[in-house]
Amino acid sequence: MDFEISKQQNMIKNAIAEFMKKECTPEYSRSLDIEKKFPEELWQKMAENDFLGISIPEEFGGSGGDILDYVVTIEAISKGSIAVGFGFFLTVCFGGKSIGFYGTEEQKKFFLPKLASGKCKFALSLTEPGGGTDILGAMKTSAKIQGDNYIINGQKTFISGADVADYFITVLRTDDNPKKKAEGISVLIVDAKAPGIIVKPIDKLALRSVSACEVFYDNVKTPKSTLLGKEGQGWYQLVSTLNNERIGVAAMATGMASGILEIAVKYAKERKAFGKPIGQFQAIQHKLAERAIELEAARGLLYKAAWLQSAGKRCDIEANMAKYFASTVGFDIVSTAITVMGGYGVTEEYDVARHLHIAKGFTFAPISNEMCLNYIGMVGLGLPRCY
């Protein structure tokens, strides 16, 4: 067994850490949240440094890395700024991976070089007002064929990054009377600026630099050539993307938690009370040591899930485990950091409390931890279906 990442992956990790330290200071990251501003300038610099193409094949302008390279990249970016990590995740996972898995040769040639060079961004248009986790039962957005086009009507909600996306990976129904709820669903690559699309950002407290939006489709026309994969088989295709989603969220949570834990440890070494650093008191030291153990365990689950995926092995159970545990640990670490730092933990200077909403969000989005447990129980343990 070898628990070391490769020399190449270590170089990626170090290069991103240096890049984030130089280009994404805490002050800059804070300003993104306050101003509700997507980091467009930083996005272009990431493209110039070949970060956006990490997991895109070389023939399409990328570096040819696998899911492990993708995880190392997301973790390192998120440690420096979870907002930037989240923006990276949306495009590289939902755009790059979806098209990489199921796109035609023409779609790959058109979209992947643009993605790698920072010329286009993607958002996954999936969740609807009637349900997120229960999307199969809630999906009302549909597309009908009219000549050489699909005509789309419906509404999506909580679509992250929709206001800055150039394209939507839109999941909808193309068959109103399927034999099974999982059938009759298709995926279209829709121009986000197409006539009939209206995007409305939703006010929120967390990750305000990457908006969550309502997206309305009113007789939106998109060519048949924008179908991703096979018509009616979109849900089965989406499963592969969702494994990457679980792993990506775990990487974001782990990277964010790592950065916050470092802040708390540094504070505990410097802050003095009763004539000694507060990190010398067992009440503080044990809390931080416990979180360090949990973080290492979360990273182990994350890397195992990513390794399974990269080796072409089944990873669905481990992907759900990694998402569940990393998000739980992330929230615990942010909460502990605030406790250790006391009043300073909720000041703008240290930026710790800003992450509390984000960390909590990872426990219920893009899938709730309860649904992760359901999946692990039913599929992993063979227990009866519970919903």
C-alpha positions as CSV (number, residue, x, y, z in Angstrom):
1,M,0.0,0.0,0.0
2,D,1.2,3.5,-0.9
3,F,-0.4,6.5,0.7
4,E,1.8,9.0,-1.0
5,I,0.5,11.2,-3.8
6,S,2.7,11.2,-6.9
7,K,5.6,13.6,-7.6
8,Q,3.5,15.3,-10.2
9,Q,0.5,15.7,-7.9
10,N,2.8,17.1,-5.2
11,M,4.1,19.6,-7.7
12,I,0.5,20.6,-8.6
13,K,-0.3,21.0,-4.9
14,N,2.7,23.1,-4.1
15,A,2.2,25.3,-7.3
16,I,-1.4,26.0,-6.4
17,A,-0.5,26.7,-2.8
18,E,2.1,29.3,-3.9
19,F,-0.4,30.7,-6.5
20,M,-3.1,31.1,-3.9
21,K,-0.8,32.7,-1.4
22,K,0.3,35.3,-4.0
23,E,-2.9,35.9,-5.9
24,C,-5.7,35.3,-3.4
25,T,-4.9,37.0,-0.1
26,P,-7.4,36.8,2.8
27,E,-8.3,40.4,2.1
28,Y,-9.1,39.6,-1.6
29,S,-11.1,36.5,-0.7
30,R,-13.1,38.5,1.9
31,S,-13.8,41.2,-0.6
32,L,-15.3,38.7,-3.0
33,D,-17.8,37.7,-0.4
34,I,-18.6,41.2,0.7
35,E,-19.1,42.5,-2.8
36,K,-20.8,39.3,-4.1
37,K,-18.3,39.3,-6.9
38,F,-17.1,36.3,-8.9
39,P,-13.3,36.2,-9.0
40,E,-13.1,36.7,-12.8
41,E,-9.5,38.1,-12.8
42,L,-8.3,35.2,-10.7
43,W,-10.2,32.8,-13.0
44,Q,-8.2,34.0,-16.0
45,K,-4.9,33.7,-14.1
46,M,-5.8,30.2,-13.1
47,A,-6.3,29.4,-16.8
48,E,-3.0,31.0,-17.7
49,N,-1.3,28.7,-15.1
50,D,-3.1,25.6,-16.7
51,F,-5.1,24.9,-13.5
52,L,-8.5,24.8,-15.2
53,G,-7.3,22.0,-17.6
54,I,-5.8,19.8,-14.9
55,S,-8.2,16.9,-15.6
56,I,-8.9,17.6,-19.3
57,P,-7.2,15.3,-21.9
58,E,-4.1,16.8,-23.6
59,E,-5.7,16.6,-27.1
60,F,-8.3,19.1,-25.9
61,G,-5.9,21.6,-24.4
62,G,-5.6,20.1,-20.9
63,S,-2.9,18.4,-18.8
64,G,-4.5,14.9,-19.0
65,G,-4.7,14.4,-15.2
66,D,-7.2,12.1,-13.6
67,I,-9.6,12.4,-10.7
68,L,-6.7,12.3,-8.1
69,D,-5.2,15.4,-9.8
70,Y,-8.6,17.0,-9.7
71,V,-9.0,16.3,-6.0
72,V,-5.5,17.6,-5.2
73,T,-6.3,20.8,-7.1
74,I,-9.7,21.4,-5.5
75,E,-8.3,20.7,-2.0
76,A,-5.4,23.1,-2.5
77,I,-7.5,25.9,-4.0
78,S,-10.2,25.5,-1.3
79,K,-7.6,25.7,1.4
80,G,-6.7,29.2,0.1
81,S,-10.3,30.3,-0.7
82,I,-13.4,28.1,-0.6
83,A,-15.2,30.6,-2.9
84,V,-12.5,30.1,-5.6
85,G,-12.5,26.4,-5.0
86,F,-16.3,26.2,-5.4
87,G,-16.2,28.2,-8.6
88,F,-13.5,25.9,-10.0
89,F,-15.6,22.8,-8.9
90,L,-18.7,23.9,-10.7
91,T,-17.1,24.3,-14.1
92,V,-14.5,21.5,-14.0
93,C,-16.9,18.9,-12.5
94,F,-20.2,19.7,-14.1
95,G,-18.8,21.0,-17.4
96,G,-15.5,19.2,-17.9
97,K,-16.4,15.8,-16.4
98,S,-19.9,15.6,-17.9
99,I,-18.7,16.4,-21.4
100,G,-15.6,14.4,-21.0
101,F,-17.7,11.3,-20.0
102,Y,-20.6,11.6,-22.5
103,G,-19.9,14.3,-25.0
104,T,-19.5,13.6,-28.7
105,E,-16.2,14.2,-30.3
106,E,-17.5,17.5,-31.7
107,Q,-18.8,18.6,-28.3
108,K,-15.4,17.8,-26.7
109,K,-13.5,19.7,-29.4
110,F,-15.7,22.7,-29.0
111,F,-16.1,23.0,-25.2
112,L,-13.1,21.4,-23.5
113,P,-10.4,23.7,-25.0
114,K,-12.6,26.7,-24.1
115,L,-12.9,25.4,-20.5
116,A,-9.2,24.8,-20.2
117,S,-8.4,28.3,-21.5
118,G,-10.9,30.0,-19.2
119,K,-13.2,31.1,-22.0
120,C,-16.3,29.4,-20.7
121,K,-17.9,28.5,-17.4
122,F,-20.6,26.0,-16.6
123,A,-23.4,25.4,-14.1
124,L,-25.5,22.3,-13.4
125,S,-29.2,23.2,-13.9
126,L,-30.8,20.3,-11.9
127,T,-32.6,21.3,-8.7
128,E,-36.3,22.4,-9.0
129,P,-38.7,24.3,-6.7
130,G,-40.5,21.0,-5.9
131,G,-37.4,19.1,-4.8
132,G,-33.6,18.6,-4.9
133,T,-32.9,15.2,-3.4
134,D,-36.2,14.0,-4.8
135,I,-35.5,15.4,-8.2
136,L,-36.8,12.3,-10.0
137,G,-40.3,12.9,-8.5
138,A,-40.1,16.6,-8.7
139,M,-38.8,17.3,-12.2
140,K,-41.2,19.4,-14.2
141,T,-38.8,21.1,-16.7
142,S,-39.2,19.4,-20.1
143,A,-38.0,19.6,-23.6
144,K,-40.0,18.8,-26.8
145,I,-38.6,18.3,-30.2
146,Q,-39.6,20.8,-32.8
147,G,-37.9,20.4,-36.1
148,D,-34.1,20.3,-35.5
149,N,-34.4,21.8,-32.0
150,Y,-35.5,21.1,-28.5
151,I,-37.9,23.6,-26.9
152,I,-37.4,23.9,-23.2
153,N,-39.9,25.1,-20.6
154,G,-39.6,25.0,-16.8
155,Q,-37.9,26.4,-13.8
156,K,-34.8,25.5,-11.8
157,T,-33.7,26.8,-8.4
158,F,-30.5,27.1,-6.3
159,I,-28.4,26.8,-9.4
160,S,-24.9,27.8,-8.2
161,G,-23.0,30.1,-10.5
162,A,-25.8,30.5,-13.0
163,D,-25.4,34.2,-13.3
164,V,-21.8,33.9,-14.6
165,A,-22.1,30.7,-16.5
166,D,-21.8,30.6,-20.2
167,Y,-23.5,27.2,-20.5
168,F,-26.0,25.2,-18.4
169,I,-25.8,21.4,-18.1
170,T,-29.6,21.2,-18.0
171,V,-31.3,18.1,-16.8
172,L,-34.9,17.7,-17.9
173,R,-37.7,15.4,-19.1
174,T,-38.0,14.5,-22.7
175,D,-40.6,11.8,-22.0
176,D,-43.7,12.6,-19.9
177,N,-44.8,8.9,-19.6
178,P,-41.7,6.8,-18.8
179,K,-42.0,3.3,-17.4
180,K,-39.7,4.3,-14.5
181,K,-39.1,7.7,-13.0
182,A,-35.4,7.4,-13.8
183,E,-36.1,7.0,-17.5
184,G,-37.1,9.7,-20.0
185,I,-34.6,12.2,-18.6
186,S,-32.1,13.8,-20.8
187,V,-29.2,16.3,-20.5
188,L,-28.8,19.3,-22.8
189,I,-25.9,21.7,-23.0
190,V,-27.8,25.0,-23.2
191,D,-26.4,28.4,-24.0
192,A,-27.0,30.5,-20.8
193,K,-27.7,33.6,-22.9
194,A,-30.3,32.0,-25.2
195,P,-33.5,33.9,-25.7
196,G,-36.2,32.8,-23.1
197,I,-33.7,32.2,-20.2
198,I,-34.1,34.5,-17.2
199,V,-31.6,34.2,-14.3
200,K,-32.4,35.6,-10.8
201,P,-29.8,35.4,-8.0
202,I,-31.1,34.4,-4.6
203,D,-29.9,36.4,-1.5
204,K,-27.9,34.1,0.8
205,L,-25.4,34.3,3.7
206,A,-22.8,31.9,2.5
207,L,-20.5,31.8,-0.5
208,R,-21.9,35.1,-1.8
209,S,-19.3,35.4,-4.5
210,V,-20.8,32.3,-6.2
211,S,-24.5,33.1,-6.5
212,A,-27.3,30.6,-6.1
213,C,-30.0,31.4,-8.7
214,E,-33.4,30.7,-10.1
215,V,-33.4,29.9,-13.8
216,F,-36.5,30.2,-15.9
217,Y,-36.8,28.6,-19.3
218,D,-39.6,30.0,-21.5
219,N,-39.7,28.3,-24.9
220,V,-35.9,28.2,-25.0
221,K,-34.7,26.8,-28.3
222,T,-31.5,24.7,-28.4
223,P,-30.3,22.5,-31.3
224,K,-30.6,18.7,-31.2
225,S,-26.8,18.6,-31.4
226,T,-26.7,20.0,-27.8
227,L,-28.0,16.6,-26.4
228,L,-25.3,15.2,-24.1
229,G,-25.2,11.4,-24.3
230,K,-28.3,9.5,-25.1
231,E,-31.9,10.8,-25.0
232,G,-33.9,9.4,-22.1
233,Q,-30.8,8.0,-20.4
234,G,-29.7,11.2,-18.7
235,W,-30.2,10.1,-15.1
236,Y,-28.0,7.0,-15.6
237,Q,-25.3,9.2,-17.1
238,L,-25.6,11.7,-14.3
239,V,-24.7,9.1,-11.7
240,S,-21.1,9.1,-12.9
241,T,-21.0,12.9,-12.6
242,L,-22.6,12.7,-9.2
243,N,-19.8,10.4,-7.9
244,N,-17.4,13.1,-9.0
245,E,-19.6,15.7,-7.3
246,R,-19.5,13.8,-4.0
247,I,-15.7,13.5,-4.2
248,G,-15.4,17.1,-5.3
249,V,-17.4,18.4,-2.3
250,A,-15.4,16.2,0.0
251,A,-12.2,17.8,-1.4
252,M,-13.6,21.3,-0.9
253,A,-14.7,20.6,2.7
254,T,-11.3,19.0,3.5
255,G,-9.3,21.9,1.9
256,M,-11.4,24.5,3.7
257,A,-11.1,22.6,7.0
258,S,-7.4,22.3,6.7
259,G,-7.0,26.1,6.2
260,I,-9.3,26.9,9.2
261,L,-7.5,24.4,11.5
262,E,-4.2,26.0,10.6
263,I,-5.6,29.4,11.6
264,A,-6.9,28.0,15.0
265,V,-3.6,26.3,15.8
266,K,-1.5,29.4,15.0
267,Y,-3.8,31.4,17.2
268,A,-3.5,28.9,20.0
269,K,0.3,29.2,19.8
270,E,0.3,33.0,20.0
271,R,-2.6,33.9,22.2
272,K,-1.6,34.0,25.9
273,A,-3.7,33.6,29.0
274,F,-2.6,33.2,32.6
275,G,1.0,33.7,31.5
276,K,1.1,30.9,28.8
277,P,-0.1,30.1,25.3
278,I,-3.7,28.9,25.4
279,G,-2.6,25.9,23.3
280,Q,-0.7,24.6,26.3
281,F,-4.0,24.0,28.2
282,Q,-5.3,20.5,27.7
283,A,-8.9,21.8,27.2
284,I,-7.7,23.6,24.0
285,Q,-5.0,21.2,23.0
286,H,-7.3,18.2,23.0
287,K,-9.9,19.9,20.9
288,L,-7.4,20.8,18.2
289,A,-5.8,17.3,18.3
290,E,-9.2,15.6,17.9
291,R,-10.0,17.8,14.9
292,A,-6.6,17.0,13.4
293,I,-7.4,13.3,13.7
294,E,-10.8,13.7,12.1
295,L,-9.3,15.8,9.3
296,E,-6.7,13.1,8.5
297,A,-9.4,10.5,8.5
298,A,-11.6,12.6,6.1
299,R,-8.6,13.0,3.8
300,G,-8.0,9.3,3.8
301,L,-11.6,8.6,2.8
302,L,-11.5,11.3,0.1
303,Y,-8.3,9.9,-1.4
304,K,-9.5,6.3,-1.4
305,A,-12.7,7.3,-3.2
306,A,-10.7,9.3,-5.8
307,W,-8.2,6.4,-6.2
308,L,-11.1,3.9,-6.8
309,Q,-12.5,6.2,-9.4
310,S,-9.2,6.8,-11.1
311,A,-8.6,3.0,-11.2
312,G,-11.9,2.4,-12.9
313,K,-13.3,0.7,-9.8
314,R,-16.7,1.1,-8.2
315,C,-16.6,4.1,-5.9
316,D,-20.2,5.1,-5.2
317,I,-20.3,4.0,-1.6
318,E,-16.9,5.5,-0.8
319,A,-17.8,8.7,-2.6
320,N,-20.9,9.1,-0.3
321,M,-18.8,8.2,2.8
322,A,-16.2,10.8,1.8
323,K,-18.8,13.5,1.3
324,Y,-20.6,12.7,4.5
325,F,-17.5,12.6,6.7
326,A,-15.6,15.5,5.2
327,S,-18.6,17.8,5.5
328,T,-19.2,16.7,9.1
329,V,-15.6,17.2,10.0
330,G,-15.5,20.6,8.2
331,F,-18.3,21.9,10.2
332,D,-16.8,20.6,13.5
333,I,-13.4,22.2,12.7
334,V,-14.9,25.6,11.9
335,S,-17.0,25.5,15.1
336,T,-14.0,24.4,17.2
337,A,-11.9,27.2,15.7
338,I,-14.5,29.8,16.8
339,T,-14.6,28.3,20.3
340,V,-10.8,28.3,20.6
341,M,-10.5,31.9,19.3
342,G,-13.4,33.2,21.3
343,G,-14.3,36.8,20.3
344,Y,-11.6,36.9,17.7
345,G,-13.3,33.9,16.0
346,V,-16.2,36.1,14.9
347,T,-14.2,39.1,13.7
348,E,-13.5,40.1,10.1
349,E,-9.8,40.0,10.8
350,Y,-9.6,36.2,11.1
351,D,-12.4,35.2,8.6
352,V,-13.3,32.1,10.5
353,A,-16.9,32.7,11.3
354,R,-17.6,33.5,7.6
355,H,-17.0,29.8,6.9
356,L,-19.6,28.6,9.4
357,H,-22.5,29.0,7.0
358,I,-20.4,27.4,4.2
359,A,-19.4,24.4,6.3
360,K,-23.0,23.9,7.4
361,G,-24.1,24.1,3.8
362,F,-21.8,21.2,2.8
363,T,-23.7,19.0,5.2
364,F,-27.0,19.3,3.2
365,A,-25.8,20.3,-0.3
366,P,-25.6,19.2,-3.0
367,I,-27.0,16.2,-1.3
368,S,-28.0,15.9,2.4
369,N,-25.8,13.8,4.7
370,E,-29.0,11.9,5.6
371,M,-29.3,10.8,2.0
372,C,-25.6,9.8,2.0
373,L,-26.4,7.6,5.0
374,N,-29.5,6.2,3.3
375,Y,-27.3,5.2,0.3
376,I,-24.6,3.7,2.4
377,G,-27.2,1.8,4.4
378,M,-29.1,0.5,1.4
379,V,-26.4,-0.1,-1.2
380,G,-23.4,-0.6,1.1
381,L,-25.0,-2.6,3.8
382,G,-27.9,-4.2,1.9
383,L,-30.5,-2.8,4.2
384,P,-34.1,-2.3,3.0
385,R,-35.0,0.8,1.1
386,C,-36.0,3.5,3.7
387,Y,-37.7,6.1,1.5
